[in-house]
C-alpha cells in the first residue's frame, strides 16, 4: 500500500509540477521553486524507501 501511494504521488508530481532543471541558474530559485524541489526530493526518497522495503529493485 505504501509503495502504491508514493508511486501515485510521484506520477502526479511528474505530470503537474514544473520542471526546475530548465531554469538557467539553479542558485537563484524563488522560494516556491525551492519548495517544489524539496517536495520532489521528499517524494522520490520515500518512493525509493518503499521499493526497498518491498524487496523490489528500481533498476533491474
Residue pairs with C-beta under 8 A, 6 or more apart in sequence:
2 50
2 53
3 47
3 50
3 51
3 53
3 54
3 56
5 50
6 43
6 46
6 47
6 50
7 47
7 50
9 43
9 47
10 43
10 44
10 47
13 39
13 40
13 43
17 36
17 39
17 40
18 33
18 36
20 26
20 29
20 33
20 36
20 37
20 40
23 29
23 33
29 37
48 58
51 57
51 58
